[in-house]
Amino acid sequence: MEDVVIICADCTTWPLISGWLAWPILAKRAWPKIQSQQKRAITAEEHAAVIACEGNDERRAYYELLYETGAAQTEGANLTEEDIDWSHGVLVYRRKKLGPFSEPARLTIGTRFRTLLDSLPRFGDLFPNIKRRSAAHRSAEFRRRCRVAGIQGVNLHSYRYSWAHRAKSCGYPQRFAQAALGHGSGAVHEAYARSALVICPALEEYEHVSPAKLVEIPSVTHNSSGENVRLPGVASQKSSTSRTFLSTITS
C-alpha cells in the first residue's frame, strides 16, 4: 500500500509544478504519512558470517574493504591502485554522487586495512571483475550470501551504517567520521550513527590523562626588520587521534 501512495503522490506532483494541473488532486496534508523502511548496520558477527559463506576471493576482499572503509558499494568497486598513497599510508577517493570537484575522502590505512590491500592487485583496478558488474548485480550477490548465512535486513549500504556506528561507539571524532564517509551535513551523519551504543568514560579518567594531551604550538610574530620570530609555545588541548591523523598527512 505504501508503494502505491508514493507512486500516486509522484504522479500528481510533477503535473502540478509543470502547470498541467490547475490544483492538486489531493491536499498535501491529506496524503498518508510515508513510513521509511528501517535501515540498520551490519554487525561484526554478521559480517564474519558473510565472509565465511563467500567462496570467491575477490568478493570476500570487497566486503572486507567496505567494512574497513565504510565506502559506498560503487566507490569501493571502482577503487584503483592510484587511489592509494603508499608513501603517506592514505586512501584517497571521491564519492561519485558528490561530483568530480568535491573534497575527496582521505582515510589513513591501518594495520588490518594494509594487510587487506597487500592481497589486492598492485596495478589497475583493485576489483576488476566486480567493477564490471552493475550495482544491482553486486547487491543480488550480497543478498544471496546473506540468505545462506541466515541474515536478514541488511544490504551493501549497511556497511556504511556499520562504519558510522563503530566510529561513534569508540569515540572517533565526528569531523573525521564525516570526512571519511563523505557527509557534508552533521545531521546526515547522525542519522547514520543514530542507534550506535556509546558508553561514556569516567570524567576522572579524562582529567587524569589531560596533561598528556597538551601540545606545544609555537607562535610566530614579526620583529622590527620584518623577520619571523618564533616565540615559546603555547599549550593547546588536542586529542591524540587528531595529532596522529595530522602528523600522518603532513609527514
C-alpha positions in Angstrom: 0.0 0.0 0.0 2.9 2.4 0.8 4.4 1.9 -2.6 1.0 2.8 -4.2 0.9 6.0 -2.1 4.4 7.1 -3.2 3.6 6.4 -6.9 0.4 8.4 -6.7 2.0 11.3 -4.9 4.8 11.5 -7.5 2.3 11.3 -10.4 0.4 14.3 -9.2 3.4 16.4 -8.1 5.1 16.7 -11.4 1.9 17.6 -13.5 1.1 20.3 -10.8 4.5 22.0 -10.9 4.6 21.7 -14.7 1.3 23.6 -15.0 -0.6 20.6 -16.4 -3.0 20.6 -13.4 -4.7 23.8 -12.1 -4.9 22.5 -8.5 -3.8 19.4 -6.5 -6.0 16.3 -6.8 -5.5 15.8 -3.0 -4.2 18.3 -0.5 -0.7 17.7 0.7 -1.7 17.1 4.3 -4.3 14.6 3.2 -1.8 12.2 1.8 -1.0 9.3 4.2 2.3 9.7 6.0 5.1 7.7 4.4 7.0 5.4 6.7 10.5 4.9 5.6 11.9 1.4 5.8 14.1 0.8 8.8 17.8 0.8 7.9 20.4 -0.8 10.1 24.1 -1.6 10.3 25.6 -5.0 9.7 27.2 -6.3 12.9 30.7 -7.7 13.2 29.2 -11.1 13.7 27.0 -10.9 10.6 30.0 -9.6 8.6 32.1 -12.5 9.7 29.3 -14.9 8.8 29.1 -13.4 5.3 32.8 -13.7 4.8 32.7 -17.3 5.9 30.0 -18.1 3.4 31.7 -16.3 0.5 33.9 -18.6 -1.6 35.0 -16.0 -4.1 38.3 -14.4 -3.0 37.6 -11.1 -4.9 34.1 -10.6 -3.4 35.4 -11.6 0.1 38.0 -8.9 -0.2 35.5 -6.5 -1.5 33.2 -7.0 1.5 36.2 -6.6 3.8 37.1 -3.3 2.2 33.6 -2.0 2.7 33.7 -3.0 6.3 37.1 -1.3 6.9 36.3 2.0 4.9 32.6 2.5 5.0 32.7 3.3 1.3 29.6 3.1 -0.8 29.4 0.0 -3.0 30.1 1.9 -6.2 33.1 3.8 -4.8 34.5 0.6 -3.4 34.1 -1.3 -6.6 35.8 1.5 -8.6 38.9 1.9 -6.5 42.2 1.6 -8.3 45.8 1.3 -7.2 46.2 5.1 -7.9 43.8 5.9 -5.1 46.3 4.6 -2.6 49.0 6.9 -1.4 51.5 4.4 -0.2 54.1 7.0 0.8 51.8 8.5 3.4 49.6 5.5 4.0 46.4 7.1 3.0 43.4 6.0 0.8 42.1 9.0 -1.2 38.9 8.8 -3.2 35.8 10.9 -4.1 32.2 10.0 -3.7 30.6 9.7 -7.1 27.3 11.3 -6.0 29.2 14.5 -4.8 30.8 15.1 -8.2 34.3 15.3 -9.5 35.1 18.6 -7.8 34.1 17.6 -4.3 36.6 17.3 -1.5 37.9 13.7 -1.5 37.8 11.4 1.5 41.2 10.7 2.9 41.4 7.7 5.2 44.6 6.6 7.0 45.5 3.0 6.2 45.6 1.0 9.5 47.4 -2.3 10.1 44.4 -4.5 9.3 43.5 -2.5 6.2 47.1 -2.6 4.9 47.1 -6.4 5.2 43.9 -6.4 3.0 45.4 -4.0 0.4 48.6 -6.1 0.2 46.4 -9.0 -1.0 44.9 -6.9 -3.9 46.3 -6.1 -7.3 49.2 -3.7 -7.2 48.3 -2.2 -10.6 45.0 -1.1 -12.1 41.6 -1.9 -10.6 41.5 -3.4 -7.1 38.4 -5.4 -8.0 38.4 -5.7 -11.8 35.6 -8.3 -12.1 33.3 -6.6 -9.5 33.8 -3.2 -11.2 32.3 -4.5 -14.4 29.2 -5.7 -12.6 26.2 -3.4 -12.1 25.1 -2.2 -8.7 22.0 -4.4 -8.9 24.2 -7.5 -9.6 26.5 -6.7 -6.7 23.5 -6.3 -4.4 22.0 -9.5 -5.6 25.2 -11.4 -4.9 25.3 -10.0 -1.4 21.7 -10.9 -0.7 22.4 -14.5 -1.7 25.3 -14.7 0.8 23.1 -13.2 3.5 20.4 -15.9 2.8 23.0 -18.6 3.1 24.2 -17.1 6.4 20.7 -16.7 7.7 21.0 -12.9 7.9 18.0 -10.6 7.2 17.5 -6.8 7.0 20.9 -5.8 5.6 22.3 -4.8 2.3 25.6 -3.4 1.0 24.7 0.1 2.2 24.6 -1.4 5.7 28.4 -1.3 5.7 28.3 2.5 5.7 25.9 2.4 8.7 28.2 -0.1 10.4 31.3 2.1 9.9 29.4 5.1 11.4 28.2 3.1 14.4 31.7 1.8 15.1 33.2 5.2 14.8 30.7 6.7 17.2 30.9 3.9 19.7 34.7 4.2 20.1 34.7 8.0 20.3 36.1 8.7 16.9 35.9 12.5 16.2 32.8 13.3 14.3 34.6 15.7 11.9 36.9 12.8 10.8 34.0 10.4 10.5 32.0 12.8 8.4 35.0 13.4 6.1 35.6 9.6 5.8 32.0 8.9 4.8 31.6 12.0 2.6 28.9 13.5 4.8 28.7 17.3 4.4 25.9 17.5 6.9 26.2 16.6 10.6 22.5 15.8 10.6 23.0 13.2 7.9 26.0 11.7 9.7 24.0 11.5 13.0 21.2 9.7 11.1 23.7 7.0 10.0 25.1 6.6 13.6 21.8 7.0 15.4 21.5 3.7 17.1 25.1 3.3 18.0 25.9 2.2 21.5 28.1 4.8 23.3 29.4 4.2 26.8 30.8 7.4 28.2 34.1 7.0 30.0 34.6 8.3 33.6 35.4 12.0 33.8 38.2 11.3 36.3 40.0 9.2 33.7 39.9 12.1 31.2 41.1 14.5 34.0 43.9 12.2 34.8 45.2 12.0 31.2 44.5 15.6 30.2 48.1 16.8 30.9 49.4 14.3 28.3 47.1 15.8 25.7 48.7 19.3 25.9 50.6 20.1 22.7 53.1 22.9 22.4 52.0 25.2 19.5 54.8 27.7 18.7 53.6 31.3 18.0 55.1 33.4 15.1 55.4 37.2 15.1 57.4 39.8 13.2 60.3 41.8 14.6 61.2 45.4 13.5 63.1 44.0 10.5 60.0 42.1 9.2 61.6 38.7 10.0 59.6 35.9 11.5 60.4 35.3 15.2 59.3 32.0 16.8 58.1 32.6 20.4 57.8 30.0 23.2 55.0 27.5 22.5 51.5 27.8 23.9 49.8 24.8 25.3 46.8 23.7 23.4 44.3 20.9 24.1 44.3 18.3 21.2 43.1 14.8 21.1 45.6 12.1 20.4 43.5 10.9 17.5 43.8 14.4 15.8 47.5 14.6 16.4 48.1 11.2 14.9 45.9 11.9 11.9 47.5 15.3 11.2 51.1 14.0 11.6 50.4 11.2 9.1 49.0 13.6 6.5 51.8 16.3 6.8 54.8 13.9 7.1 
